[in-house]
Structure formats: C-alpha cells, structure tokens
Amino acid sequence: MTCDPTHRDSSWQMIQPGCWIDPDGAPHVFPDEIVAWMRVEHPEAGFNYSREDYDMIVATVMEVFRETCGISDLRIIKHTRESEA
C-alpha cells in the first residue's frame, strides 16, 4: 500500500514522541512534538519552541540517520496531520 507521505493519519505508528513510521515504512520526525515532550520530561533543558530548538532537533535527527543508519537521502517536507484533513 502506498501512502501520502505528507498526510499523517491513524495508519501511522508512533515509535517515540515526535517520531513516526508511515505504512510504507518511512520514518518521519515532528520537531514540535519532540519539543513538547522534552518540555514535560526535561523542563530544566529549557526547550521553548524557538527556531533554534527546531533547527537543533532537525540537525540532530538528520545526523543520527546518516551516521547510524546510513540514510543520506533525507528530505524535509510539510506534513498534514489527521486533525487538519
């Protein structure tokens, strides 16, 4: 089954807060959800939804995928979530 990689819906599986797998097996990261989780779990870290927080999360995730998984063809896309559909 081919899914729309820009539309997250109930068929996607969350593997940890902000990290999802679509039905085709592709990973997706939602930095705002990671910041929300970090604000609850680690308030001392000072995450505040800033552009710097977002950029740091994206850069870190991309580096991890490249270095540990050998995935180099990463893309940044705008997602549509189920509640927006």
C-alpha positions as CSV (number, residue, x, y, z in Angstrom):
1,M,0.0,0.0,0.0
2,T,1.4,3.4,-0.9
3,C,0.5,6.2,1.4
4,D,0.7,10.0,1.1
5,P,4.0,10.9,3.0
6,T,2.7,14.4,3.7
7,H,-0.5,13.2,5.4
8,R,-0.2,11.6,8.9
9,D,-3.2,9.7,9.9
10,S,-4.2,6.8,12.2
11,S,-2.4,4.3,10.0
12,W,1.0,5.7,11.1
13,Q,2.8,4.2,14.1
14,M,4.5,6.4,16.8
15,I,7.8,4.9,17.8
16,Q,8.5,7.6,20.4
17,P,7.2,11.1,20.9
18,G,7.6,13.1,17.6
19,C,8.9,10.1,15.7
20,W,6.5,8.2,13.4
21,I,6.6,5.4,10.8
22,D,4.2,5.6,7.9
23,P,2.6,2.5,6.4
24,D,5.3,2.3,3.7
25,G,8.0,2.1,6.5
26,A,9.4,5.6,6.0
27,P,10.4,7.4,9.2
28,H,9.0,10.9,9.9
29,V,10.0,13.4,12.6
30,F,7.8,16.1,14.1
31,P,10.2,18.5,15.9
32,D,7.3,20.4,17.6
33,E,6.2,17.1,19.2
34,I,9.7,16.4,20.4
35,V,9.9,19.9,22.0
36,A,6.6,19.3,23.7
37,W,7.8,16.0,25.1
38,M,11.1,17.5,26.2
39,R,9.4,20.4,28.0
40,V,7.5,17.8,30.1
41,E,10.2,15.2,30.6
42,H,13.2,17.6,31.0
43,P,11.9,21.1,31.8
44,E,15.4,22.0,33.0
45,A,16.7,21.8,29.4
46,G,14.8,25.0,28.6
47,F,13.1,24.0,25.3
48,N,10.6,26.7,24.3
49,Y,9.5,26.1,20.6
50,S,12.2,28.5,19.3
51,R,13.6,28.3,15.8
52,E,16.9,27.3,17.5
53,D,15.2,24.3,19.2
54,Y,13.5,23.2,15.9
55,D,16.8,23.6,13.9
56,M,18.8,21.7,16.6
57,I,16.3,18.8,16.6
58,V,16.2,18.5,12.8
59,A,20.0,18.7,12.5
60,T,20.5,16.1,15.3
61,V,17.9,13.6,13.8
62,M,19.4,14.0,10.3
63,E,22.9,13.4,11.7
64,V,21.8,10.3,13.6
65,F,20.0,8.8,10.5
66,R,23.1,9.5,8.3
67,E,25.7,8.2,10.8
68,T,23.9,5.2,12.4
69,C,21.6,4.1,9.7
70,G,23.4,5.1,6.5
71,I,20.4,7.0,5.3
72,S,21.6,10.0,3.2
73,D,18.6,10.9,1.1
74,L,16.6,12.7,3.8
75,R,14.0,15.3,2.9
76,I,12.2,18.0,4.8
77,I,8.5,18.1,3.9
78,K,5.4,19.9,5.2
79,H,3.1,17.4,6.8
80,T,-0.7,17.5,7.0
81,R,-2.0,15.9,10.2
82,E,-5.2,14.0,10.6
83,S,-6.8,16.8,12.5
84,E,-6.0,19.2,9.6
85,A,-7.5,17.0,6.9
